[in-house]
């Protein structure tokens, strides 16, 4: 498991860009991870929660490098952050387009699973992406009895088990049983 930090954060050099150059940072970290002797480069998964989920979607929309991508609680468009976490002119539609997962869903080539708790969170944004999605590689899941934060543990536990078993297979009924 790797938790890379991006440009401008955690005492790293560079400027934060908010969902643009950070995509390159994650790809560079993945390239490094794939060179490690104890890592199977064909078995690398990417995941993130909230702003990390938004970033995971953007990374997954720019490459087929990962076995699967898991985004928990992302937003559809960078404008939904109200200017937070986005270090550009938020009134520049072109800048915001590049930072908005909903604009690039058609580019996803590997399985992408998007989750959010049903009780509180970004479900409206995810539902908007689900309605617009025409890409069979992306699946959206509303997790009952959980919110934006409590969804993390049960979903990651379920995914870890499925990855160990060698197959990701998620059904709504399975999500209803998560505690």
N, CA and C atoms as a LAMMPS dump frame, in Angstrom:
ITEM: TIMESTEP
0
ITEM: NUMBER OF ATOMS
537
ITEM: BOX BOUNDS ff ff ff
-5.0000000000000000e+02 5.0000000000000000e+02
-5.0000000000000000e+02 5.0000000000000000e+02
-5.0000000000000000e+02 5.0000000000000000e+02
ITEM: ATOMS id mol type element x y z
1 1 1 N 0.851 -1.165 0
2 1 2 C 0 0 0
3 1 3 C 0.9 1.232 0
4 2 1 N 0.567 2.179 -0.826
5 2 2 C 1.337 3.411 -0.927
6 2 3 C 0.403 4.603 -0.772
7 3 1 N 0.852 5.582 -0.033
8 3 2 C 0.109 6.829 0.146
9 3 3 C 0.985 7.979 -0.339
10 4 1 N 0.988 8.257 -1.643
11 4 2 C 1.861 9.323 -2.138
12 4 3 C 1.324 10.705 -1.788
13 5 1 N 2.232 11.622 -1.569
14 5 2 C 1.822 13.015 -1.389
15 5 3 C 2.192 13.767 -2.663
16 6 1 N 1.414 14.772 -2.962
17 6 2 C 1.575 15.469 -4.23
18 6 3 C 2.326 16.794 -4.076
19 7 1 N 2.577 17.392 -5.211
20 7 2 C 3.273 18.678 -5.276
21 7 3 C 2.639 19.72 -4.358
22 8 1 N 3.495 20.439 -3.676
23 8 2 C 3.036 21.525 -2.824
24 8 3 C 2.429 21.096 -1.504
25 9 1 N 2.314 19.814 -1.253
26 9 2 C 1.744 19.329 -0.008
27 9 3 C 2.772 18.554 0.796
28 10 1 N 2.604 18.513 2.096
29 10 2 C 3.489 17.737 2.975
30 10 3 C 4.958 18.103 2.77
31 11 1 N 5.249 19.379 2.674
32 11 2 C 6.609 19.893 2.494
33 11 3 C 7.246 19.505 1.166
34 12 1 N 6.458 19.055 0.202
35 12 2 C 6.983 18.761 -1.128
36 12 3 C 7.155 20.057 -1.914
37 13 1 N 8.132 20.097 -2.808
38 13 2 C 8.295 21.292 -3.64
39 13 3 C 7.147 21.421 -4.636
40 14 1 N 7.035 22.581 -5.229
41 14 2 C 6.013 22.826 -6.245
42 14 3 C 4.792 23.511 -5.678
43 15 1 N 3.875 23.797 -6.562
44 15 2 C 2.632 24.476 -6.207
45 15 3 C 1.468 23.506 -6.364
46 16 1 N 0.557 23.572 -5.438
47 16 2 C -0.669 22.798 -5.587
48 16 3 C -1.435 23.318 -6.791
49 17 1 N -1.977 22.403 -7.557
50 17 2 C -2.756 22.786 -8.732
51 17 3 C -4.223 22.405 -8.596
52 18 1 N -4.525 21.517 -7.676
53 18 2 C -5.919 21.117 -7.489
54 18 3 C -6.438 20.279 -8.629
55 19 1 N -6.101 19.004 -8.631
56 19 2 C -6.648 18.03 -9.571
57 19 3 C -6.12 18.155 -10.994
58 20 1 N -4.935 18.701 -11.17
59 20 2 C -4.364 18.758 -12.51
60 20 3 C -2.976 18.107 -12.487
61 21 1 N -1.953 18.826 -12.062
62 21 2 C -0.614 18.254 -11.975
63 21 3 C -0.547 17.104 -10.994
64 22 1 N -1.446 17.083 -10.023
65 22 2 C -1.472 15.999 -9.049
66 22 3 C -1.775 14.657 -9.708
67 23 1 N -2.495 14.691 -10.835
68 23 2 C -2.723 13.463 -11.601
69 23 3 C -1.376 12.897 -12.05
70 24 1 N -0.503 13.767 -12.556
71 24 2 C 0.842 13.339 -12.963
72 24 3 C 1.627 12.801 -11.766
73 25 1 N 1.458 13.41 -10.603
74 25 2 C 2.166 12.951 -9.403
75 25 3 C 1.759 11.525 -9.035
76 26 1 N 0.478 11.237 -9.109
77 26 2 C -0.005 9.89 -8.788
78 26 3 C 0.518 8.889 -9.818
79 27 1 N 0.525 9.269 -11.079
80 27 2 C 1.052 8.372 -12.113
81 27 3 C 2.539 8.116 -11.91
82 28 1 N 3.296 9.144 -11.528
83 28 2 C 4.73 8.969 -11.264
84 28 3 C 4.948 8.06 -10.055
85 29 1 N 4.136 8.228 -9.029
86 29 2 C 4.243 7.36 -7.846
87 29 3 C 3.926 5.913 -8.221
88 30 1 N 2.952 5.723 -9.089
89 30 2 C 2.597 4.382 -9.543
90 30 3 C 3.741 3.755 -10.331
91 31 1 N 4.368 4.541 -11.186
92 31 2 C 5.52 4.028 -11.938
93 31 3 C 6.616 3.563 -10.994
94 32 1 N 6.877 4.345 -9.942
95 32 2 C 7.877 3.953 -8.951
96 32 3 C 7.448 2.676 -8.231
97 33 1 N 6.201 2.645 -7.784
98 33 2 C 5.681 1.478 -7.066
99 33 3 C 5.855 0.208 -7.899
100 34 1 N 5.594 0.312 -9.186
101 34 2 C 5.677 -0.848 -10.074
102 34 3 C 7.098 -1.396 -10.203
103 35 1 N 8.101 -0.608 -9.862
104 35 2 C 9.492 -1.07 -9.964
105 35 3 C 9.96 -1.807 -8.721
106 36 1 N 9.205 -1.749 -7.639
107 36 2 C 9.636 -2.381 -6.396
108 36 3 C 9.593 -3.905 -6.533
109 37 1 N 10.567 -4.589 -5.958
110 37 2 C 10.671 -6.035 -6.148
111 37 3 C 9.5 -6.836 -5.582
112 38 1 N 8.823 -6.323 -4.586
113 38 2 C 7.714 -7.071 -3.984
114 38 3 C 6.354 -6.652 -4.546
115 39 1 N 6.345 -5.94 -5.658
116 39 2 C 5.096 -5.457 -6.247
117 39 3 C 4.9 -6.083 -7.63
118 40 1 N 3.728 -6.658 -7.831
119 40 2 C 3.354 -7.151 -9.157
120 40 3 C 2.762 -5.972 -9.923
121 41 1 N 3.434 -5.48 -10.948
122 41 2 C 2.947 -4.287 -11.656
123 41 3 C 1.593 -4.477 -12.334
124 42 1 N 1.166 -5.725 -12.466
125 42 2 C -0.154 -5.993 -13.062
126 42 3 C -1.265 -6.015 -12.01
127 43 1 N -0.899 -5.849 -10.75
128 43 2 C -1.874 -5.937 -9.656
129 43 3 C -1.936 -4.633 -8.863
130 44 1 N -1.829 -3.503 -9.529
131 44 2 C -1.877 -2.223 -8.825
132 44 3 C -3.283 -1.635 -8.949
133 45 1 N -3.85 -1.329 -7.801
134 45 2 C -5.178 -0.722 -7.714
135 45 3 C -5.006 0.708 -7.213
136 46 1 N -5.957 1.569 -7.531
137 46 2 C -5.92 2.954 -7.069
138 46 3 C -7.22 3.262 -6.35
139 47 1 N -7.105 3.932 -5.226
140 47 2 C -8.307 4.316 -4.497
141 47 3 C -8.129 5.639 -3.795
142 48 1 N -9.242 6.267 -3.477
143 48 2 C -9.212 7.519 -2.744
144 48 3 C -10.591 7.842 -2.196
145 49 1 N -10.596 8.699 -1.172
146 49 2 C -11.848 9.109 -0.542
147 49 3 C -11.994 10.625 -0.611
148 50 1 N -13.2 11.088 -0.905
149 50 2 C -13.552 12.503 -0.943
150 50 3 C -12.709 13.221 -2.001
151 51 1 N -11.875 14.19 -1.624
152 51 2 C -11.032 14.828 -2.651
153 51 3 C -10.097 13.794 -3.265
154 52 1 N -9.684 12.809 -2.476
155 52 2 C -8.874 11.712 -3.006
156 52 3 C -9.662 10.846 -3.974
157 53 1 N -10.959 10.714 -3.755
158 53 2 C -11.822 9.99 -4.687
159 53 3 C -11.964 10.729 -6.006
160 54 1 N -12.077 12.05 -5.91
161 54 2 C -12.133 12.865 -7.121
162 54 3 C -10.83 12.712 -7.899
163 55 1 N -9.706 12.784 -7.194
164 55 2 C -8.406 12.619 -7.836
165 55 3 C -8.257 11.214 -8.424
166 56 1 N -8.706 10.19 -7.708
167 56 2 C -8.626 8.82 -8.234
168 56 3 C -9.412 8.691 -9.527
169 57 1 N -10.585 9.307 -9.594
170 57 2 C -11.354 9.261 -10.839
171 57 3 C -10.589 9.934 -11.97
172 58 1 N -10.031 11.108 -11.71
173 58 2 C -9.292 11.82 -12.753
174 58 3 C -8.077 11.027 -13.223
175 59 1 N -7.374 10.398 -12.298
176 59 2 C -6.229 9.567 -12.683
177 59 3 C -6.719 8.399 -13.532
178 60 1 N -7.783 7.737 -13.081
179 60 2 C -8.33 6.606 -13.826
180 60 3 C -8.873 6.983 -15.193
181 61 1 N -9.241 8.229 -15.354
182 61 2 C -9.738 8.699 -16.651
183 61 3 C -8.594 9.03 -17.605
184 62 1 N -7.366 9.053 -17.087
185 62 2 C -6.229 9.442 -17.923
186 62 3 C -5.296 8.287 -18.263
187 63 1 N -5.588 7.076 -17.756
188 63 2 C -4.692 5.953 -17.988
189 63 3 C -5.43 4.636 -17.818
190 64 1 N -4.877 3.596 -18.415
191 64 2 C -5.393 2.249 -18.187
192 64 3 C -4.402 1.441 -17.339
193 65 1 N -3.594 2.128 -16.58
194 65 2 C -2.483 1.585 -15.806
195 65 3 C -2.908 0.689 -14.639
196 66 1 N -4.109 0.861 -14.117
197 66 2 C -4.531 0.193 -12.889
198 66 3 C -5.432 -0.999 -13.179
199 67 1 N -5.361 -1.964 -12.294
200 67 2 C -6.246 -3.131 -12.395
201 67 3 C -7.7 -2.689 -12.191
202 68 1 N -7.905 -1.761 -11.247
203 68 2 C -9.219 -1.157 -10.998
204 68 3 C -9.01 0.121 -10.197
205 69 1 N -10.01 0.986 -10.255
206 69 2 C -9.986 2.253 -9.521
207 69 3 C -11.203 2.27 -8.606
208 70 1 N -10.985 2.715 -7.361
209 70 2 C -12.059 2.818 -6.373
210 70 3 C -12.126 4.261 -5.884
211 71 1 N -13.255 4.902 -6.116
212 71 2 C -13.442 6.288 -5.683
213 71 3 C -14.605 6.323 -4.69
214 72 1 N -14.299 6.742 -3.474
215 72 2 C -15.323 6.853 -2.439
216 72 3 C -15.626 8.335 -2.224
217 73 1 N -16.867 8.722 -2.441
218 73 2 C -17.312 10.08 -2.15
219 73 3 C -16.71 11.191 -2.984
220 74 1 N -16.449 10.974 -4.285
221 74 2 C -15.913 12.068 -5.095
222 74 3 C -17.018 13.069 -5.458
223 75 1 N -16.634 14.148 -6.093
224 75 2 C -17.605 15.073 -6.671
225 75 3 C -17.553 14.922 -8.182
226 76 1 N -18.582 15.408 -8.856
227 76 2 C -18.637 15.339 -10.314
228 76 3 C -17.812 16.442 -10.964
229 77 1 N -17.847 17.616 -10.35
230 77 2 C -17.144 18.761 -10.915
231 77 3 C -16.379 19.518 -9.85
232 78 1 N -15.215 20.001 -10.215
233 78 2 C -14.357 20.707 -9.257
234 78 3 C -15.042 21.942 -8.675
235 79 1 N -15.975 22.522 -9.398
236 79 2 C -16.702 23.685 -8.895
237 79 3 C -17.509 23.38 -7.643
238 80 1 N -17.804 22.108 -7.399
239 80 2 C -18.575 21.726 -6.218
240 80 3 C -17.786 21.927 -4.928
241 81 1 N -16.486 22.161 -5.043
242 81 2 C -15.686 22.434 -3.852
243 81 3 C -15.783 23.897 -3.436
244 82 1 N -16.476 24.711 -4.216
245 82 2 C -16.666 26.111 -3.858
246 82 3 C -15.37 26.902 -3.76
247 83 1 N -14.377 26.511 -4.541
248 83 2 C -13.099 27.211 -4.532
249 83 3 C -12.051 26.563 -3.641
250 84 1 N -12.464 25.662 -2.753
251 84 2 C -11.504 24.931 -1.921
252 84 3 C -10.858 23.822 -2.755
253 85 1 N -9.599 23.541 -2.475
254 85 2 C -8.839 22.446 -3.094
255 85 3 C -8.556 22.653 -4.579
256 86 1 N -8.991 23.752 -5.148
257 86 2 C -8.779 24.042 -6.564
258 86 3 C -7.961 25.323 -6.639
259 87 1 N -6.754 25.214 -7.138
260 87 2 C -5.818 26.337 -7.109
261 87 3 C -5.674 26.948 -8.494
262 88 1 N -6.791 27.406 -9.021
263 88 2 C -6.824 28.073 -10.322
264 88 3 C -7.978 29.07 -10.282
265 89 1 N -8.199 29.744 -11.376
266 89 2 C -9.312 30.667 -11.489
267 89 3 C -10.598 29.848 -11.629
268 90 1 N -11.403 29.792 -10.577
269 90 2 C -12.609 28.965 -10.598
270 90 3 C -13.67 29.501 -11.56
271 91 1 N -13.48 30.688 -12.052
272 91 2 C -14.418 31.248 -13.042
273 91 3 C -14.017 30.892 -14.475
274 92 1 N -12.881 30.252 -14.627
275 92 2 C -12.396 29.838 -15.948
276 92 3 C -12.962 28.44 -16.242
277 93 1 N -13.962 28.389 -17.112
278 93 2 C -14.649 27.135 -17.405
279 93 3 C -13.699 26.057 -17.922
280 94 1 N -12.736 26.447 -18.721
281 94 2 C -11.782 25.482 -19.273
282 94 3 C -10.927 24.86 -18.164
283 95 1 N -10.459 25.689 -17.231
284 95 2 C -9.674 25.182 -16.094
285 95 3 C -10.508 24.216 -15.256
286 96 1 N -11.755 24.541 -15.026
287 96 2 C -12.615 23.695 -14.207
288 96 3 C -12.971 22.394 -14.935
289 97 1 N -13.117 22.465 -16.241
290 97 2 C -13.424 21.272 -17.033
291 97 3 C -12.335 20.218 -16.858
292 98 1 N -11.07 20.632 -16.924
293 98 2 C -9.961 19.679 -16.787
294 98 3 C -9.953 18.999 -15.431
295 99 1 N -10.524 19.622 -14.434
296 99 2 C -10.497 19.131 -13.054
297 99 3 C -11.796 18.442 -12.631
298 100 1 N -12.658 18.139 -13.572
299 100 2 C -13.993 17.621 -13.269
300 100 3 C -14.185 16.216 -13.838
301 101 1 N -14.275 15.214 -12.974
302 101 2 C -14.404 13.83 -13.442
303 101 3 C -15.565 13.589 -14.4
304 102 1 N -16.663 14.304 -14.222
305 102 2 C -17.823 14.068 -15.076
306 102 3 C -17.523 14.335 -16.554
307 103 1 N -16.533 15.155 -16.817
308 103 2 C -16.2 15.506 -18.201
309 103 3 C -15.391 14.422 -18.917
310 104 1 N -14.833 13.491 -18.176
311 104 2 C -13.872 12.548 -18.759
312 104 3 C -14.259 11.085 -18.558
313 105 1 N -15.486 10.823 -18.138
314 105 2 C -15.888 9.442 -17.88
315 105 3 C -15.762 8.565 -19.123
316 106 1 N -15.943 9.142 -20.286
317 106 2 C -15.848 8.369 -21.523
318 106 3 C -14.437 7.828 -21.768
319 107 1 N -13.45 8.342 -21.075
320 107 2 C -12.054 7.932 -21.266
321 107 3 C -11.646 6.719 -20.431
322 108 1 N -12.463 6.296 -19.495
323 108 2 C -12.104 5.204 -18.585
324 108 3 C -12.048 3.887 -19.356
325 109 1 N -10.901 3.201 -19.219
326 109 2 C -10.694 1.941 -19.936
327 109 3 C -10.6 0.729 -19.019
328 110 1 N -10.459 0.944 -17.726
329 110 2 C -10.384 -0.157 -16.769
330 110 3 C -11.532 -0.024 -15.776
331 111 1 N -11.844 -1.077 -15.05
332 111 2 C -12.972 -0.999 -14.119
333 111 3 C -12.804 0.129 -13.087
334 112 1 N -13.86 0.896 -12.928
335 112 2 C -13.895 1.982 -11.941
336 112 3 C -15.178 1.814 -11.129
337 113 1 N -15.009 1.808 -9.81
338 113 2 C -16.131 1.633 -8.894
339 113 3 C -16.231 2.884 -8.025
340 114 1 N -17.404 3.49 -8.02
341 114 2 C -17.614 4.737 -7.291
342 114 3 C -18.664 4.482 -6.211
343 115 1 N -18.315 4.823 -4.959
344 115 2 C -19.182 4.554 -3.814
345 115 3 C -19.463 5.841 -3.053
346 116 1 N -20.641 5.874 -2.419
347 116 2 C -20.947 6.933 -1.464
348 116 3 C -22.001 6.407 -0.502
349 117 1 N -21.916 6.872 0.732
350 117 2 C -22.926 6.524 1.718
351 117 3 C -24.25 7.183 1.384
352 118 1 N -25.321 6.5 1.707
353 118 2 C -26.661 6.999 1.386
354 118 3 C -27.128 8.088 2.34
355 119 1 N -26.53 8.167 3.514
356 119 2 C -27.04 9.045 4.556
357 119 3 C -26.59 10.495 4.448
358 120 1 N -25.382 10.728 4.004
359 120 2 C -24.842 12.089 3.951
360 120 3 C -23.591 12.049 3.088
361 121 1 N -23.437 13.029 2.23
362 121 2 C -22.23 13.061 1.411
363 121 3 C -22.482 13.656 0.046
364 122 1 N -21.799 13.119 -0.935
365 122 2 C -21.832 13.653 -2.297
366 122 3 C -22.698 12.809 -3.23
367 123 1 N -23.712 12.151 -2.695
368 123 2 C -24.507 11.272 -3.54
369 123 3 C -25.163 12.017 -4.695
370 124 1 N -25.617 13.247 -4.5
371 124 2 C -26.241 13.988 -5.603
372 124 3 C -25.273 14.143 -6.769
373 125 1 N -24.004 14.453 -6.476
374 125 2 C -22.992 14.596 -7.524
375 125 3 C -22.74 13.256 -8.208
376 126 1 N -22.677 12.199 -7.423
377 126 2 C -22.424 10.876 -7.983
378 126 3 C -23.611 10.418 -8.817
379 127 1 N -24.801 10.713 -8.356
380 127 2 C -26.002 10.357 -9.1
381 127 3 C -26.04 11.091 -10.45
382 128 1 N -25.574 12.331 -10.461
383 128 2 C -25.489 13.079 -11.721
384 128 3 C -24.533 12.379 -12.682
385 129 1 N -23.388 11.929 -12.157
386 129 2 C -22.448 11.198 -13.018
387 129 3 C -23.066 9.889 -13.491
388 130 1 N -23.745 9.197 -12.61
389 130 2 C -24.364 7.918 -12.966
390 130 3 C -25.377 8.103 -14.09
391 131 1 N -26.194 9.138 -14.009
392 131 2 C -27.195 9.391 -15.052
393 131 3 C -26.544 9.72 -16.39
394 132 1 N -25.429 10.418 -16.364
395 132 2 C -24.761 10.827 -17.597
396 132 3 C -23.846 9.735 -18.17
397 133 1 N -23.462 8.801 -17.349
398 133 2 C -22.482 7.793 -17.742
399 133 3 C -22.99 6.861 -18.839
400 134 1 N -22.166 6.668 -19.851
401 134 2 C -22.444 5.699 -20.912
402 134 3 C -21.31 4.681 -21.003
403 135 1 N -20.387 4.738 -20.063
404 135 2 C -19.21 3.886 -20.094
405 135 3 C -19.447 2.648 -19.223
406 136 1 N -19.453 1.448 -19.814
407 136 2 C -19.703 0.24 -19.031
408 136 3 C -18.583 -0.097 -18.043
409 137 1 N -17.451 0.571 -18.134
410 137 2 C -16.351 0.332 -17.203
411 137 3 C -16.556 1.01 -15.851
412 138 1 N -17.549 1.895 -15.748
413 138 2 C -17.784 2.628 -14.501
414 138 3 C -19.098 2.169 -13.878
415 139 1 N -19.033 1.867 -12.578
416 139 2 C -20.225 1.501 -11.827
417 139 3 C -20.339 2.414 -10.602
418 140 1 N -21.558 2.806 -10.284
419 140 2 C -21.825 3.699 -9.166
420 140 3 C -22.671 2.965 -8.131
421 141 1 N -22.31 3.135 -6.853
422 141 2 C -22.99 2.42 -5.781
423 141 3 C -23.316 3.35 -4.621
424 142 1 N -24.563 3.32 -4.231
425 142 2 C -25.022 4.018 -3.024
426 142 3 C -25.062 2.982 -1.898
427 143 1 N -24.354 3.269 -0.825
428 143 2 C -24.217 2.294 0.263
429 143 3 C -25.185 2.647 1.386
430 144 1 N -26.215 1.815 1.584
431 144 2 C -27.202 2.095 2.64
432 144 3 C -26.58 2.056 4.032
433 145 1 N -27.199 2.795 4.926
434 145 2 C -26.832 2.805 6.35
435 145 3 C -25.438 3.377 6.623
436 146 1 N -24.875 4.103 5.672
437 146 2 C -23.563 4.713 5.862
438 146 3 C -23.581 6.128 5.311
439 147 1 N -22.632 6.924 5.773
440 147 2 C -22.493 8.284 5.267
441 147 3 C -21.129 8.435 4.587
442 148 1 N -20.795 9.661 4.272
443 148 2 C -19.574 9.982 3.541
444 148 3 C -18.323 9.438 4.231
445 149 1 N -18.36 9.335 5.545
446 149 2 C -17.188 8.878 6.296
447 149 3 C -17.312 7.432 6.763
448 150 1 N -18.488 7.023 7.218
449 150 2 C -18.605 5.66 7.73
450 150 3 C -18.569 4.616 6.625
451 151 1 N -18.689 5.035 5.377
452 151 2 C -18.633 4.112 4.245
453 151 3 C -17.218 3.568 4.01
454 152 1 N -16.204 4.279 4.466
455 152 2 C -14.816 3.933 4.147
456 152 3 C -14.443 2.532 4.638
457 153 1 N -14.608 2.291 5.922
458 153 2 C -14.146 1.018 6.484
459 153 3 C -14.841 -0.195 5.866
460 154 1 N -16.177 -0.25 5.844
461 154 2 C -16.796 -1.47 5.316
462 154 3 C -16.533 -1.69 3.825
463 155 1 N -16.477 -0.624 3.053
464 155 2 C -16.225 -0.792 1.618
465 155 3 C -14.787 -1.248 1.374
466 156 1 N -13.829 -0.639 2.058
467 156 2 C -12.438 -1.062 1.845
468 156 3 C -12.213 -2.48 2.352
469 157 1 N -12.867 -2.864 3.423
470 157 2 C -12.768 -4.246 3.918
471 157 3 C -13.31 -5.219 2.876
472 158 1 N -14.465 -4.896 2.291
473 158 2 C -15.063 -5.742 1.261
474 158 3 C -14.153 -5.828 0.04
475 159 1 N -13.623 -4.677 -0.39
476 159 2 C -12.758 -4.666 -1.572
477 159 3 C -11.463 -5.432 -1.327
478 160 1 N -10.906 -5.29 -0.146
479 160 2 C -9.68 -6.026 0.184
480 160 3 C -9.907 -7.523 0.071
481 161 1 N -11.004 -7.993 0.588
482 161 2 C -11.321 -9.421 0.505
483 161 3 C -11.475 -9.856 -0.952
484 162 1 N -12.171 -9.063 -1.748
485 162 2 C -12.385 -9.429 -3.145
486 162 3 C -11.079 -9.398 -3.938
487 163 1 N -10.219 -8.432 -3.661
488 163 2 C -8.924 -8.376 -4.344
489 163 3 C -8.108 -9.624 -3.99
490 164 1 N -8.108 -9.996 -2.731
491 164 2 C -7.388 -11.214 -2.311
492 164 3 C -7.925 -12.457 -3.004
493 165 1 N -9.227 -12.481 -3.22
494 165 2 C -9.849 -13.629 -3.886
495 165 3 C -9.67 -13.572 -5.4
496 166 1 N -9.176 -12.454 -5.903
497 166 2 C -8.874 -12.348 -7.331
498 166 3 C -10.004 -11.909 -8.221
499 167 1 N -11.104 -11.439 -7.643
500 167 2 C -12.215 -10.994 -8.482
501 167 3 C -13.041 -9.935 -7.776
502 168 1 N -13.264 -8.82 -8.467
503 168 2 C -14.132 -7.767 -7.946
504 168 3 C -15.53 -8.028 -8.502
505 169 1 N -16.468 -8.21 -7.6
506 169 2 C -17.849 -8.458 -7.985
507 169 3 C -18.729 -7.81 -6.923
508 170 1 N -19.313 -6.676 -7.246
509 170 2 C -20.08 -5.907 -6.275
510 170 3 C -21.538 -5.872 -6.713
511 171 1 N -22.419 -6.15 -5.759
512 171 2 C -23.848 -6.076 -6.035
513 171 3 C -24.49 -5.163 -4.988
514 172 1 N -25.588 -4.511 -5.349
515 172 2 C -26.295 -3.691 -4.357
516 172 3 C -26.695 -4.478 -3.118
517 173 1 N -27.118 -5.723 -3.278
518 173 2 C -27.503 -6.539 -2.137
519 173 3 C -26.342 -6.761 -1.174
520 174 1 N -25.162 -6.914 -1.713
521 174 2 C -23.964 -7.079 -0.904
522 174 3 C -23.702 -5.816 -0.065
523 175 1 N -23.96 -4.662 -0.651
524 175 2 C -23.713 -3.402 0.037
525 175 3 C -24.699 -3.182 1.178
526 176 1 N -25.907 -3.702 1.038
527 176 2 C -26.917 -3.567 2.096
528 176 3 C -26.474 -4.274 3.382
529 177 1 N -25.626 -5.261 3.266
530 177 2 C -25.188 -6.052 4.414
531 177 3 C -23.947 -5.477 5.094
532 178 1 N -23.351 -4.437 4.516
533 178 2 C -22.124 -3.889 5.091
534 178 3 C -22.406 -3.22 6.419
535 179 1 N -21.571 -3.521 7.405
536 179 2 C -21.682 -2.901 8.724
537 179 3 C -20.346 -2.335 9.112
